[in-house]
């Protein structure tokens, strides 16, 4: 029997890890109302089960890469499976909302260990001419998890298996992944050891961003003080990163117009669309009264559109250049957000699906050319940190989006905000835990802000200029 080349074994490990981590992220979104209701959790705690995962990715992805250079990719990757599986077991045993948030943090650390090492493992295993193909296959696996995750999560809920079943699903996959990667992965490359970990930058960035997000998302909890702390620490972070030899975030990337505008467009796109699916889950289930599985099906065109358009736009970008396509993608996203600005409790479901499909088509059209533009602007030895910053900007935008949405709902009505997941207390007028009219007002405001940010991202994306020079 012919031995399977190591590169395909490595790809099987990274694809399993990517599918593992992304599937859980997409399945849990559809279960948020059940989680909030069953655990009698506040809306803040329920939303933080999503935010803590994205926040952990945002903070740790740039740092984990440096740690991997020092102690090895295999150790961290396999540890990721173990930590994620352990976190999933703890999540399934949660008795309160904030307990679930704490266990989701553990799970997110495991997910970050997997995600942060995936591209590096593939780069070590595949020759340069085949690397694009390998990353494409890995991306396809991620897309499959994104498309089917909401439906799988919704089906588990509708079958009466409870939200805990979403975490049970991870356990056998995690055990198999740990054994498979532990046996078959190899350490092929040892990168320079002289680079030191930027502890000071990581700590100031983490506490600063966390303070900002708590101030936005949890009402009346030392809000002013948290904003001040966030401003001071994030300003200190920028100062530190300009001084240290091996920064967590190399700010020289933002001194180049093309990269600065491309990164900013990525951040704004993340903020504009990051809370779309979470709020639509509430809209579908709480306002329209759809089942969990039908809600999951209604969300599938969003991820499906991204799956279809991302490779097509990548091919077109190679032929026609990334700038125009990136801007067109953001403009299409804007049109979808514009449509969502006008939905009501009587809007036909097919129209809402069309609007979110437009957001998916636009996002898919934007992603590949924008990433190509970013990665094509730096030399080979800087591609790792460049890609890490892009991931951080995307995840950072998404977590800010959710926090901003929570702040908007609180501003319209704190009572309405706290009643988002109260199934039995939805009213048309005042007096209930969740007033439908106020919910729809808040929802439309979130999408209106998203529309404005998406238009701004469109303008900045087109103003970036052409890839005429390499940074450094």
LODO-259457 format. One line per field, with one value per residue (C-alpha): residue in one letter; y, z, x. Coordinates in steps of 0.02 Angstrom, whole numbers, plus 50000, padded with zeros to 5 digits. Layout:
BEGIN
type <- [A;...]
yy <- [Y;...]
zz <- [Z;...]
xx <- [X;...]
! end
This chain:
BEGIN
type <- [X;X;X;X;X;X;X;X;X;X;X;X;X;X;X;X;X;X;X;X;X;X;X;X;X;X;X;X;X;X;X;X;X;X;X;X;X;X;X;X;X;X;X;X;X;X;X;X;X;X;X;X;X;X;X;X;X;X;X;X;X;X;X;X;X;X;X;X;X;X;X;X;X;X;X;X;X;X;X;X;X;X;X;X;X;X;X;X;X;X;X;X;X;X;X;X;X;X;X;X;X;X;X;X;X;X;X;X;X;X;X;X;X;X;X;X;X;X;X;X;X;X;X;X;X;X;X;X;X;X;X;X;X;X;X;X;X;X;X;X;X;X;X;X;X;X;X;X;X;X;X;X;X;X;X;X;X;X;X;X;X;X;X;X;X;X;X;X;X;X;X;X;X;X;X;X;X;X;X;X;X;X;X;X;X;X;X;X;X;X;X;X;X;X;X;X;X;X;X;X;X;X;X;X;X;X;X;X;X;X;X;X;X;X;X;X;X;X;X;X;X;X;X;X;X;X;X;X;X;X;X;X;X;X;X;X;X;X;X;X;X;X;X;X;X;X;X;X;X;X;X;X;X;X;X;X;X;X;X;X;X;X;X;X;X;X;X;X;X;X;X;X;X;X;X;X;X;X;X;X;X;X;X;X;X;X;X;X;X;X;X;X;X;X;X;X;X;X;X;X;X;X;X;X;X;X;X;X;X;X;X;X;X;X;X;X;X;X;X;X;X;X;X;X;X;X;X;X;X;X;X;X;X;X;X;X;X;X;X;X;X;X;X;X;X;X;X;X;X;X;X;X;X;X;X;X;X;X;X;X;X;X;X;X;X;X;X;X;X;X;X;X;X;X;X;X;X;X;X;X;X;X;X;X;X;X;X;X;X;X;X;X;X;X;X;X;X;X;X;X;X;X;X;X;X;X;X;X;X;X;X;X;X;X;X;X;X;X;X;X;X;X;X;X;X;X;X;X;X;X;X;X;X;X;X;X;X;X;X;X;X;X;X;X;X;X;X;X;X;X;X;X;X;X;X;X;X;X;X;X;X;X;X;X;X;X;X;X;X;X;X;X]
yy <- [50000;50168;50282;50443;50596;50693;50853;50773;50706;50882;50950;50821;50880;51066;51037;50936;51070;51211;51119;51077;51256;51345;51222;51259;51446;51437;51308;51404;51563;51480;51418;51587;51609;51434;51462;51627;51555;51390;51466;51616;51719;51906;51965;52030;51859;51771;51886;51870;51683;51737;51891;51804;51681;51817;51927;51785;51751;51936;51951;51784;51749;51870;51811;51623;51632;51698;51566;51431;51494;51467;51299;51217;51213;51031;51051;51200;51128;50963;51058;51158;51001;50949;51120;51144;50973;51003;51173;51094;50971;51113;51217;51074;51070;51257;51308;51498;51618;51690;51515;51472;51630;51576;51401;51474;51569;51404;51335;51490;51469;51295;51360;51495;51368;51273;51421;51518;51370;51305;51413;51389;51199;51199;51316;51196;51042;51100;51164;51344;51299;51190;51300;51397;51235;51172;51334;51330;51155;51209;51364;51255;51147;51304;51362;51197;51216;51395;51347;51195;51249;51350;51211;51076;51180;51217;51035;50978;51105;51055;50871;50912;50873;51042;51172;51060;50941;51072;51048;50859;50855;50922;50784;50636;50751;50825;50657;50592;50753;50745;50567;50593;50753;50689;50535;50606;50789;50828;50975;51021;51197;51287;51475;51599;51585;51761;51840;51879;51878;52052;52028;52214;52247;52095;52143;52325;52277;52141;52246;52401;52312;52214;52376;52455;52306;52292;52479;52457;52295;52293;52445;52546;52453;52592;52644;52811;52736;52592;52709;52807;52646;52588;52752;52756;52574;52571;52732;52653;52498;52604;52686;52516;52439;52581;52551;52364;52261;52119;52196;52100;52216;52291;52466;52494;52401;52550;52675;52609;52683;52524;52418;52551;52571;52383;52345;52485;52419;52246;52319;52422;52273;52169;52301;52325;52141;52060;52064;52030;51843;51853;51984;51892;51734;51834;51912;51745;51652;51786;51899;51784;51629;51516;51352;51335;51223;51338;51487;51394;51359;51543;51591;51465;51580;51706;51586;51496;51657;51685;51507;51533;51708;51698;51584;51672;51844;51776;51720;51886;51982;51892;51946;52122;52177;52180;52364;52376;52206;52244;52405;52320;52185;52314;52408;52249;52220;52397;52362;52212;52314;52451;52324;52263;52442;52434;52261;52248;52107;52085;52085;51925;51801;51785;51972;51958;51807;51909;52049;51933;51844;52012;52038;51864;51895;52062;51991;51846;51966;52077;51946;51865;52022;52119;51979;51963;52150;52143;51989;52049;52207;52130;52021;51835;51852;51974;51877;51789;51946;52032;51891;51892;52076;52049;51912;52022;52168;52054;51971;52137;52215;52074;52082;52272;52249;52140;52258;52408;52321;52287;52470;52525;52408;52472;52653;52623;52528;52440;52336;52287;52240;52125;52043;51990;51806;51802;51689;51710;51897;51977;52117;52242;52387;52443;52337;52172;52108;52137;52266;52217;52397;52446;52289;52331;52511;52451;52322;52451;52571;52436;52401;52587;52611;52456;52529;52692;52602;52489;52639;52717;52552;52553;52726;52686;52521;52607;52747;52624;52638;52500;52368;52457;52432;52309;52370;52365]
zz <- [50000;49948;50092;50101;50085;50247;50171;50153;50331;50391;50289;50366;50540;50503;50412;50557;50680;50577;50555;50741;50801;50671;50684;50869;50839;50712;50802;50967;50886;50846;51025;51113;51158;51233;51330;51401;51447;51520;51626;51673;51614;51584;51405;51440;51499;51353;51223;51307;51271;51091;51125;51240;51102;50972;51097;51145;50961;50932;51076;51067;50880;50855;51016;50993;50831;50925;51061;50927;50855;51026;51082;50923;50821;50853;51041;51034;50898;50990;51153;51064;51035;51217;51288;51169;51213;51400;51381;51288;51430;51556;51447;51442;51633;51656;51781;51758;51614;51678;51718;51535;51484;51591;51515;51340;51373;51405;51246;51150;51208;51132;50972;50959;50980;50831;50719;50751;50698;50550;50413;50481;50485;50304;50252;50330;50248;50071;49935;49887;49721;49809;49961;49882;49843;50021;50096;49976;50035;50216;50181;50097;50253;50359;50239;50254;50443;50426;50307;50400;50579;50609;50538;50640;50798;50762;50726;50891;50983;50890;50925;51109;51146;51229;51201;51293;51145;51043;51161;51173;50985;51010;51127;51007;50872;50997;51061;50884;50832;50982;50943;50754;50764;50910;50812;50637;50649;50639;50690;50523;50554;50695;50674;50755;50944;50980;50961;51131;51180;51198;51369;51405;51239;51258;51434;51393;51235;51323;51473;51365;51238;51373;51467;51309;51271;51448;51447;51283;51322;51508;51559;51716;51769;51801;51619;51626;51722;51600;51450;51534;51572;51393;51321;51433;51407;51219;51201;51305;51195;51039;51126;51180;51007;50930;51053;51076;50959;50935;50951;50964;50830;50708;50683;50533;50436;50458;50390;50215;50134;50047;50204;50318;50208;50178;50365;50407;50278;50358;50531;50470;50375;50533;50635;50500;50483;50643;50737;50587;50614;50804;50797;50656;50763;50893;50758;50677;50839;50953;50832;50687;50796;50684;50750;50781;50629;50512;50581;50544;50367;50343;50389;50272;50117;50210;50235;50072;49973;50050;50005;49823;49798;49890;49762;49614;49673;49706;49525;49462;49575;49496;49325;49355;49517;49696;49724;49620;49672;49857;49841;49741;49874;50012;49908;49888;50076;50102;49994;50102;50262;50182;50154;50334;50393;50338;50396;50513;50602;50445;50315;50210;50259;50080;50075;50234;50159;50001;50107;50207;50046;49977;50133;50106;49921;49961;50101;49992;49851;49972;50071;49939;49843;50003;50077;49913;49914;50092;50070;49902;49982;50097;50075;50116;50288;50343;50281;50447;50552;50408;50402;50591;50594;50461;50566;50720;50630;50565;50733;50825;50712;50744;50933;50932;50823;50953;51095;50996;50961;51146;51185;51057;51127;51303;51245;51171;51323;51459;51500;51317;51313;51465;51388;51225;51271;51373;51263;51360;51384;51212;51194;51062;51182;51340;51495;51437;51455;51269;51173;50989;50928;51030;50975;50792;50822;50900;50763;50625;50712;50721;50536;50494;50581;50493;50326;50360;50412;50259;50143;50229;50208;50023;49999;50095;50004;49835;49895;49947;49781;49679;49730;49656;49795;49928;50108;50181]
xx <- [50000;50069;50113;50012;50128;50148;50078;49906;49914;49953;49807;49690;49744;49720;49555;49487;49544;49470;49304;49303;49325;49216;49071;49051;49054;48913;48806;48801;48733;48567;48551;48573;48388;48380;48542;48481;48311;48372;48510;48403;48551;48552;48562;48738;48796;48712;48791;48960;48959;48988;49094;49219;49263;49291;49384;49501;49540;49571;49693;49784;49804;49950;50033;50013;50113;50265;50247;50239;50403;50482;50411;50344;50184;50136;50135;50019;49906;49878;49856;49721;49617;49638;49594;49446;49375;49398;49316;49169;49140;49141;49023;48896;48897;48868;48733;48738;48765;48929;48992;48964;49059;49207;49208;49189;49350;49439;49362;49418;49598;49594;49517;49649;49790;49717;49677;49838;49946;49847;49924;50101;50081;50020;50162;50288;50212;50173;50290;50258;50174;50045;50016;49873;49782;49805;49741;49594;49545;49562;49456;49324;49312;49288;49153;49060;49059;48997;48857;48789;48828;48668;48558;48647;48630;48448;48408;48487;48378;48219;48252;48240;48423;48452;48586;48710;48708;48802;48949;48928;48955;49132;49190;49213;49283;49405;49464;49492;49580;49697;49748;49761;49864;49968;50021;50042;50097;50283;50391;50471;50534;50620;50611;50732;50733;50795;50623;50548;50366;50289;50209;50187;50102;49989;49934;49897;49803;49702;49648;49619;49509;49418;49380;49310;49199;49131;49091;48996;48905;48863;48760;48795;48953;49080;49057;49151;49297;49310;49315;49456;49553;49528;49590;49745;49794;49764;49864;50002;49992;50025;50174;50245;50225;50325;50468;50492;50601;50476;50302;50139;50070;50196;50127;50241;50108;49991;50117;50089;49933;49875;49891;49817;49663;49645;49657;49536;49413;49428;49393;49244;49172;49185;49094;48961;48913;48976;48810;48698;48671;48659;48521;48431;48426;48330;48221;48180;48145;48074;47982;47934;47915;48019;48090;48276;48305;48207;48303;48464;48405;48360;48539;48622;48615;48724;48869;48831;48849;49020;49072;49022;49089;49257;49345;49264;49319;49494;49509;49439;49559;49707;49645;49578;49662;49595;49551;49392;49325;49353;49254;49116;49101;49081;48953;48850;48864;48801;48648;48604;48621;48515;48377;48386;48365;48183;48126;47976;47888;47780;47920;47911;48047;48109;48152;48256;48346;48382;48456;48570;48619;48676;48782;48856;48888;48970;49076;49134;49176;49274;49372;49483;49537;49566;49672;49766;49800;49866;49975;50043;50110;50240;50395;50388;50468;50330;50180;50149;50127;50035;49907;49893;49851;49716;49639;49647;49562;49423;49389;49409;49278;49156;49171;49154;48999;48913;48961;48899;48733;48712;48746;48615;48482;48519;48507;48334;48270;48368;48213;48201;48386;48370;48216;48297;48297;48136;48030;47869;47871;47861;47734;47680;47662;47751;47761;47834;48010;48036;47934;47928;47920;48072;48163;48133;48188;48351;48377;48356;48476;48610;48592;48588;48755;48819;48764;48856;49015;49005;48991;49142;49236;49190;49264;49423;49445;49441;49557;49692;49784;49864;49991;50141;50267;50319;50323;50501]
! end
